[in-house]
Amino acid sequence: MQLTTYTDYALRALLYVGSLPDGERTQAKDIASVYNISLNHLQKVIHDLGKKGVLHTTRGKHGGIALAHKPVDINIGELVRELEDVQLVECFRDNNNCLISNSCKLKAALAKARHAFFQVLDQYSLADFLENKADLYVLFKNAGHEEPLTP
C-alpha cells in the first residue's frame, strides 16, 4: 500500500512540530523549507490537521503551529485511516461495478493485507517516532545551514 503525498506531508509535519521544544511554535514555511516540499500543498495539509484537532494553528504575531495533543495521544494508524482512502480496489467501494466481485477471491486477501497494515500502524503513536526528538530538532535546524548547529 502506498501512502499519498498528502499523508506523507502530514506525517512529516507532525515529526517536525513534535520535535520542537515545549511551548515553541513554527510556521508552515519553515516545515516546507526543511523538507523542500510545496508550501501551498503543505498549508492545505496543516489546515486539515487543524480541523481534525491534531494540530493547533494560530494566526497573528504570536501565532504558529503546535501539536494539539501530547505525541503519545496521536495514534499513527488512526491518523492514516483518516487521511487515506483505504478502499484499495473498486470492490471495496459502495458503488462497486466490478463484473466478478461476487466470485472473486482477491478482495478477501486484500482485506487481510489492509488489516495487517493498520494493525502494525495502530501499535505506534507519534511519541514512538520522537524518541530521538533532540536529534531530529538539530537535523531540522541544520537544514540549509553551511555549518552545523548544536542543541
Phi and psi restraints in degrees (value plus and minus 20) as a CYANA .aco file:
   2 GLN   PHI    -124.7   -84.7
   2 GLN   PSI     108.3   148.3
   3 LEU   PHI     -96.4   -56.4
   3 LEU   PSI     129.7   169.7
   4 THR   PHI     -94.1   -54.1
   4 THR   PSI     142.1   182.1
   5 THR   PHI     -78.2   -38.2
   5 THR   PSI     -55.5   -15.5
   6 TYR   PHI     -78.0   -38.0
   6 TYR   PSI     -69.3   -29.3
   7 THR   PHI     -88.4   -48.4
   7 THR   PSI     -58.9   -18.9
   8 ASP   PHI     -76.6   -36.6
   8 ASP   PSI     -69.1   -29.1
   9 TYR   PHI     -83.6   -43.6
   9 TYR   PSI     -57.4   -17.4
  10 ALA   PHI     -83.4   -43.4
  10 ALA   PSI     -66.2   -26.2
  11 LEU   PHI     -85.3   -45.3
  11 LEU   PSI     -60.9   -20.9
  12 ARG   PHI     -83.6   -43.6
  12 ARG   PSI     -62.4   -22.4
  13 ALA   PHI     -81.5   -41.5
  13 ALA   PSI     -62.3   -22.3
  14 LEU   PHI     -84.9   -44.9
  14 LEU   PSI     -58.4   -18.4
  15 LEU   PHI     -83.5   -43.5
  15 LEU   PSI     -62.7   -22.7
  16 TYR   PHI     -84.2   -44.2
  16 TYR   PSI     -73.0   -33.0
  17 VAL   PHI     -83.6   -43.6
  17 VAL   PSI     -58.9   -18.9
  18 GLY   PHI     -87.7   -47.7
  18 GLY   PSI     -42.4    -2.4
  19 SER   PHI    -101.3   -61.3
  19 SER   PSI     -31.9     8.1
  20 LEU   PHI     -88.5   -48.5
  20 LEU   PSI     128.0   168.0
  21 PRO   PHI     -79.7   -39.7
  21 PRO   PSI     130.7   170.7
  22 ASP   PHI     -72.3   -32.3
  22 ASP   PSI     112.9   152.9
  23 GLY   PHI      67.1   107.1
  23 GLY   PSI     -32.7     7.3
  24 GLU   PHI    -104.2   -64.2
  24 GLU   PSI     123.0   163.0
  25 ARG   PHI    -136.0   -96.0
  25 ARG   PSI     145.8   185.8
  26 THR   PHI    -156.5  -116.5
  26 THR   PSI     156.8   196.8
  27 GLN   PHI    -136.8   -96.8
  27 GLN   PSI     133.4   173.4
  28 ALA   PHI     -78.8   -38.8
  28 ALA   PSI     -56.8   -16.8
  29 LYS   PHI     -83.3   -43.3
  29 LYS   PSI     -52.4   -12.4
  30 ASP   PHI     -88.0   -48.0
  30 ASP   PSI     -62.3   -22.3
  31 ILE   PHI     -85.5   -45.5
  31 ILE   PSI     -66.1   -26.1
  32 ALA   PHI     -80.9   -40.9
  32 ALA   PSI     -60.0   -20.0
  33 SER   PHI     -85.5   -45.5
  33 SER   PSI     -65.6   -25.6
  34 VAL   PHI     -80.9   -40.9
  34 VAL   PSI     -64.3   -24.3
  35 TYR   PHI    -109.5   -69.5
  35 TYR   PSI     -26.5    13.5
  36 ASN   PHI      35.1    75.1
  36 ASN   PSI      32.5    72.5
  37 ILE   PHI    -142.6  -102.6
  37 ILE   PSI     147.0   187.0
  38 SER   PHI     -83.8   -43.8
  38 SER   PSI     100.0   140.0
  39 LEU   PHI     -83.2   -43.2
  39 LEU   PSI     -62.2   -22.2
  40 ASN   PHI     -78.7   -38.7
  40 ASN   PSI     -67.6   -27.6
  41 HIS   PHI     -86.3   -46.3
  41 HIS   PSI     -62.2   -22.2
  42 LEU   PHI     -83.1   -43.1
  42 LEU   PSI     -58.3   -18.3
  43 GLN   PHI     -81.4   -41.4
  43 GLN   PSI     -57.2   -17.2
  44 LYS   PHI     -84.8   -44.8
  44 LYS   PSI     -62.0   -22.0
  45 VAL   PHI     -83.2   -43.2
  45 VAL   PSI     -67.1   -27.1
  46 ILE   PHI     -83.6   -43.6
  46 ILE   PSI     -60.7   -20.7
  47 HIS   PHI     -79.6   -39.6
  47 HIS   PSI     -64.8   -24.8
  48 ASP   PHI     -85.0   -45.0
  48 ASP   PSI     -61.6   -21.6
  49 LEU   PHI     -84.6   -44.6
  49 LEU   PSI     -51.6   -11.6
  50 GLY   PHI     -87.5   -47.5
  50 GLY   PSI     -64.4   -24.4
  51 LYS   PHI     -84.2   -44.2
  51 LYS   PSI     -52.7   -12.7
  52 LYS   PHI    -100.2   -60.2
  52 LYS   PSI     -26.9    13.1
  53 GLY   PHI      62.6   102.6
  53 GLY   PSI      -4.3    35.7
  54 VAL   PHI    -107.2   -67.2
  54 VAL   PSI     -59.5   -19.5
  55 LEU   PHI    -132.9   -92.9
  55 LEU   PSI     130.9   170.9
  56 HIS   PHI    -126.2   -86.2
  56 HIS   PSI      97.3   137.3
  57 THR   PHI    -135.9   -95.9
  57 THR   PSI     112.6   152.6
  58 THR   PHI    -152.5  -112.5
  58 THR   PSI     111.5   151.5
  59 ARG   PHI    -108.8   -68.8
  59 ARG   PSI     143.9   183.9
  60 GLY   PHI      85.7   125.7
  60 GLY   PSI    -197.5  -157.5
  61 LYS   PHI     -76.4   -36.4
  61 LYS   PSI     -63.0   -23.0
  62 HIS   PHI    -125.0   -85.0
  62 HIS   PSI       4.2    44.2
  63 GLY   PHI    -106.4   -66.4
  63 GLY   PSI    -189.2  -149.2
  64 GLY   PHI     125.1   165.1
  64 GLY   PSI    -187.3  -147.3
  65 ILE   PHI    -136.9   -96.9
  65 ILE   PSI     113.4   153.4
  66 ALA   PHI    -164.7  -124.7
  66 ALA   PSI     142.7   182.7
  67 LEU   PHI     -87.5   -47.5
  67 LEU   PSI     120.6   160.6
  68 ALA   PHI    -106.3   -66.3
  68 ALA   PSI     -35.0     5.0
  69 HIS   PHI    -158.5  -118.5
  69 HIS   PSI     145.6   185.6
  70 LYS   PHI     -84.3   -44.3
  70 LYS   PSI     124.4   164.4
  71 PRO   PHI     -73.6   -33.6
  71 PRO   PSI     -53.6   -13.6
  72 VAL   PHI     -86.5   -46.5
  72 VAL   PSI     -41.0    -1.0
  73 ASP   PHI    -113.2   -73.2
  73 ASP   PSI     -18.0    22.0
  74 ILE   PHI    -125.1   -85.1
  74 ILE   PSI      81.3   121.3
  75 ASN   PHI    -103.1   -63.1
  75 ASN   PSI     108.2   148.2
  76 ILE   PHI     -88.0   -48.0
  76 ILE   PSI     -61.6   -21.6
  77 GLY   PHI     -80.8   -40.8
  77 GLY   PSI     -66.5   -26.5
  78 GLU   PHI     -81.3   -41.3
  78 GLU   PSI     -62.6   -22.6
  79 LEU   PHI     -83.5   -43.5
  79 LEU   PSI     -66.7   -26.7
  80 VAL   PHI     -82.8   -42.8
  80 VAL   PSI     -59.3   -19.3
  81 ARG   PHI     -79.2   -39.2
  81 ARG   PSI     -60.5   -20.5
  82 GLU   PHI     -88.7   -48.7
  82 GLU   PSI     -51.4   -11.4
  83 LEU   PHI    -113.5   -73.5
  83 LEU   PSI     -45.2    -5.2
  84 GLU   PHI    -122.1   -82.1
  84 GLU   PSI     131.2   171.2
  85 ASP   PHI    -105.2   -65.2
  85 ASP   PSI      84.4   124.4
  86 VAL   PHI    -109.4   -69.4
  86 VAL   PSI      -8.4    31.6
  87 GLN   PHI    -103.2   -63.2
  87 GLN   PSI      69.9   109.9
  88 LEU   PHI     -79.1   -39.1
  88 LEU   PSI     -60.0   -20.0
  89 VAL   PHI    -159.2  -119.2
  89 VAL   PSI     151.6   191.6
  90 GLU   PHI     -75.8   -35.8
  90 GLU   PSI     -57.5   -17.5
  91 CYS   PHI     -87.3   -47.3
  91 CYS   PSI     -31.3     8.7
  92 PHE   PHI    -103.1   -63.1
  92 PHE   PSI     -35.6     4.4
  93 ARG   PHI    -106.4   -66.4
  93 ARG   PSI     135.2   175.2
  94 ASP   PHI     -84.4   -44.4
  94 ASP   PSI     -56.2   -16.2
  95 ASN   PHI    -114.9   -74.9
  95 ASN   PSI      23.5    63.5
  96 ASN   PHI     -85.9   -45.9
  96 ASN   PSI     106.0   146.0
  97 ASN   PHI    -140.9  -100.9
  97 ASN   PSI      -5.0    35.0
  98 CYS   PHI     -88.7   -48.7
  98 CYS   PSI     109.4   149.4
  99 LEU   PHI     -79.5   -39.5
  99 LEU   PSI     -55.8   -15.8
 100 ILE   PHI    -122.3   -82.3
 100 ILE   PSI     -11.1    28.9
 101 SER   PHI     -74.5   -34.5
 101 SER   PSI     -57.8   -17.8
 102 ASN   PHI     -91.4   -51.4
 102 ASN   PSI     -39.9     0.1
 103 SER   PHI    -132.3   -92.3
 103 SER   PSI     -26.4    13.6
 104 CYS   PHI    -101.4   -61.4
 104 CYS   PSI     114.3   154.3
 105 LYS   PHI    -115.4   -75.4
 105 LYS   PSI     -26.7    13.3
 106 LEU   PHI     -85.8   -45.8
 106 LEU   PSI     -56.4   -16.4
 107 LYS   PHI     -77.3   -37.3
 107 LYS   PSI     -62.4   -22.4
 108 ALA   PHI     -83.5   -43.5
 108 ALA   PSI     -61.6   -21.6
 109 ALA   PHI     -86.0   -46.0
 109 ALA   PSI     -61.9   -21.9
 110 LEU   PHI     -87.3   -47.3
 110 LEU   PSI     -55.5   -15.5
 111 ALA   PHI     -84.8   -44.8
 111 ALA   PSI     -60.4   -20.4
 112 LYS   PHI     -83.9   -43.9
 112 LYS   PSI     -62.2   -22.2
 113 ALA   PHI     -83.5   -43.5
 113 ALA   PSI     -63.5   -23.5
 114 ARG   PHI     -82.5   -42.5
 114 ARG   PSI     -63.5   -23.5
 115 HIS   PHI     -80.4   -40.4
 115 HIS   PSI     -64.7   -24.7
 116 ALA   PHI     -83.3   -43.3
 116 ALA   PSI     -61.0   -21.0
 117 PHE   PHI     -77.7   -37.7
 117 PHE   PSI     -70.5   -30.5
 118 PHE   PHI     -94.1   -54.1
 118 PHE   PSI     -48.5    -8.5
 119 GLN   PHI     -81.5   -41.5
 119 GLN   PSI     -58.1   -18.1
 120 VAL   PHI     -89.9   -49.9
 120 VAL   PSI     -69.9   -29.9
 121 LEU   PHI     -81.9   -41.9
 121 LEU   PSI     -52.5   -12.5
 122 ASP   PHI     -83.9   -43.9
 122 ASP   PSI     -38.9     1.1
 123 GLN   PHI     -98.7   -58.7
 123 GLN   PSI     -27.7    12.3
 124 TYR   PHI    -138.0   -98.0
 124 TYR   PSI     122.1   162.1
 125 SER   PHI    -132.2   -92.2
 125 SER   PSI     149.4   189.4
 126 LEU   PHI     -77.8   -37.8
 126 LEU   PSI     -53.5   -13.5
 127 ALA   PHI     -77.8   -37.8
 127 ALA   PSI     -54.0   -14.0
 128 ASP   PHI     -82.3   -42.3
 128 ASP   PSI     -49.7    -9.7
 129 PHE   PHI    -115.8   -75.8
 129 PHE   PSI     -17.6    22.4
 130 LEU   PHI    -135.1   -95.1
 130 LEU   PSI      -3.9    36.1
 131 GLU   PHI     -81.0   -41.0
 131 GLU   PSI     -47.7    -7.7
 132 ASN   PHI    -124.3   -84.3
 132 ASN   PSI      19.7    59.7
 133 LYS   PHI     -72.2   -32.2
 133 LYS   PSI     -64.5   -24.5
 134 ALA   PHI     -84.1   -44.1
 134 ALA   PSI     -60.5   -20.5
 135 ASP   PHI     -84.5   -44.5
 135 ASP   PSI     -64.3   -24.3
 136 LEU   PHI     -80.7   -40.7
 136 LEU   PSI     -64.0   -24.0
 137 TYR   PHI     -77.6   -37.6
 137 TYR   PSI     -65.7   -25.7
 138 VAL   PHI     -84.2   -44.2
 138 VAL   PSI     -63.5   -23.5
 139 LEU   PHI     -79.8   -39.8
 139 LEU   PSI     -64.8   -24.8
 140 PHE   PHI     -84.6   -44.6
 140 PHE   PSI     -61.7   -21.7
 141 LYS   PHI     -89.9   -49.9
 141 LYS   PSI     -50.5   -10.5
 142 ASN   PHI     -99.5   -59.5
 142 ASN   PSI     -36.2     3.8
 143 ALA   PHI     -76.8   -36.8
 143 ALA   PSI     100.6   140.6
 144 GLY   PHI      67.7   107.7
 144 GLY   PSI     -21.7    18.3
 145 HIS   PHI    -117.7   -77.7
 145 HIS   PSI     123.0   163.0
 146 GLU   PHI     -88.0   -48.0
 146 GLU   PSI     -68.3   -28.3
 147 GLU   PHI    -124.6   -84.6
 147 GLU   PSI     112.4   152.4
 148 PRO   PHI     -81.6   -41.6
 148 PRO   PSI     123.7   163.7
 149 LEU   PHI    -115.4   -75.4
 149 LEU   PSI     140.0   180.0
 150 THR   PHI    -140.4  -100.4
 150 THR   PSI     136.0   176.0
